[in-house]
Amino acid sequence: MESSPRRNSSELIAVLGGSFDPIHLGHVRALEQVRAHYQPTTFLIVPTAQNPHKGTASAPAEHRLAMVRLALEGKPFEVLDWEMKEAGPQYTLPTLEKVRREYAANSSAELLLVLGDDSFADFASWKEPKSILQMANVAVILRSPEEPGTLVEIVRRCGIPNLVVVKNRIMHSNNLKFVEPLEIDILPFSSTLLRAQIAKCWKEKNMTRVPMGIDPKVWSYIKENQLYSVAQ
């Protein structure tokens, strides 16, 4: 996977949010590959207390935040608790605005929002998607090969009509911002399936073996706090 050079030497701040319910090795692998590809100066991970597109999480917010910190301990990512402090659903645009205020050293800093292709499929229905695209570049992690035309149509539905596709990178907003598909090696783990597997372990009172896809430190935390004892 070739790295994607920046347009200039300005800083690049990558941002990825999510429920992480629970975080698994597939998440970590994806983060490491995105970092290797774009080489951001800062990579921020923002667990959300209540994802407006996924409903209520199975594990309480403070436990999901703690598991993310355990899974990423010693790795070059910074985990933020910003969205854990807010009541109700959290939205992307205010988070990006706060990132720019608190992390951008100067006005030339670029933001990179990292999303899975399942999230980007519904992006036009998000709150203020056009403003998000005008503020940040977007990297869309592909779980399967996808034609650039699909992403182009999503961007157009967000109210941005003038687009140019250059080597799969969709340039827009006077060619100052881009949306780009990113193919990486996806590990076959799912938070939904892992929750069901963990619930089965609790039911069968078989908690000694770490489920495949879960970091051992995260597994110890799950057991200590009796998380996911009921499949959801």
C-alpha positions, -999 to 999 in steps of 0.1 A, spaced: 0 0 0 16 32 -12 15 62 11 -6 92 -1 16 123 -1 2 156 12 -2 186 -11 24 205 11 43 202 43 14 214 65 4 193 95 -23 166 90 -46 158 119 -65 125 114 -98 119 133 -117 87 138 -148 82 159 -169 52 168 -188 33 194 -160 6 198 -185 -17 215 -161 -34 221 -129 -24 203 -112 -53 186 -80 -62 167 -97 -53 134 -101 -17 146 -65 -16 157 -52 -31 124 -73 -6 104 -60 24 124 -24 13 120 -28 9 82 -45 43 79 -17 59 98 9 42 76 -8 54 45 -14 91 54 13 96 80 -7 122 100 12 143 125 -16 136 150 -41 108 150 -71 113 173 -95 86 183 -129 98 196 -152 72 212 -187 84 212 -211 80 241 -242 78 218 -238 74 181 -269 90 165 -267 65 136 -264 33 157 -285 39 188 -276 30 224 -244 10 228 -243 -22 248 -215 -12 272 -216 20 292 -195 49 277 -169 50 304 -161 13 299 -158 16 261 -135 45 266 -113 25 290 -112 -4 266 -101 18 237 -73 32 259 -61 -3 269 -62 -15 233 -42 15 220 -18 17 250 17 24 237 6 31 202 8 65 184 -28 74 188 -44 99 212 -77 89 227 -101 118 235 -130 117 259 -147 148 244 -179 131 232 -182 111 264 -189 143 283 -219 154 263 -255 144 269 -275 130 240 -262 121 205 -228 135 194 -223 150 160 -192 151 138 -190 188 129 -187 203 164 -160 177 172 -140 187 140 -144 224 149 -130 217 184 -101 196 169 -92 226 147 -93 250 177 -73 229 200 -49 209 178 -42 229 147 -10 248 151 -18 271 122 -44 278 96 -27 256 70 -33 225 91 -55 199 73 -81 176 89 -87 140 78 -119 124 89 -116 86 87 -148 66 81 -158 30 72 -177 26 39 -208 15 58 -208 49 76 -201 68 45 -230 51 27 -254 71 49 -232 102 51 -257 124 32 -282 119 60 -257 131 87 -261 165 103 -245 192 81 -226 168 58 -217 196 33 -201 216 61 -181 185 72 -168 179 37 -158 216 34 -139 214 67 -121 181 64 -108 156 39 -123 122 42 -107 87 39 -133 60 33 -121 25 44 -134 0 19 -144 -35 32 -149 -46 -4 -138 -30 -38 -161 -2 -48 -163 20 -79 -154 57 -73 -188 66 -89 -206 54 -58 -186 78 -36 -191 106 -61 -229 102 -59 -228 103 -21 -207 136 -22 -232 151 -47 -261 142 -24 -244 163 3 -248 194 -19 -214 196 -35 -219 194 -73 -185 203 -88 -162 173 -85 -131 161 -102 -119 125 -99 -81 121 -100 -67 86 -95 -98 76 -74 -94 108 -52 -126 129 -55 -115 165 -54 -141 192 -45 -146 226 -30 -123 243 -56 -100 213 -53 -91 222 -17 -107 191 -2 -109 154 -11 -128 122 -5 -107 91 -11 -114 54 -10 -88 34 9 -84 -3 5 -67 -20 34 -64 -55 48 -95 -60 69 -94 -85 97 -126 -106 99 -138 -93 133 -171 -77 142 -182 -60 174 -217 -74 170 -205 -110 167 -179 -106 195 -207 -94 218 -226 -125 211 -196 -147 216 -187 -130 249 -223 -135 261 -220 -172 253 -188 -174 273 -206 -158 303 -235 -182 299 -213 -213 297 -190 -199 325 -161 -203 302 -141 -171 306 -105 -184 306 -98 -184 269 -95 -150 252 -119 -147 222 -101 -144 189 -101 -107 180 -100 -93 215 -68 -79 231 -59 -98 263 -59 -65 283 -94 -57 270 -106 -92 278 -94 -89 314 -113 -56 316 -144 -72 302 -143 -100 328 -134 -76 357 -164 -54 349 -188 -82 338 -195 -66 304 -215 -81 276 -231 -108 298 -262 -105 276 -261 -107 238 -272 -74 221 
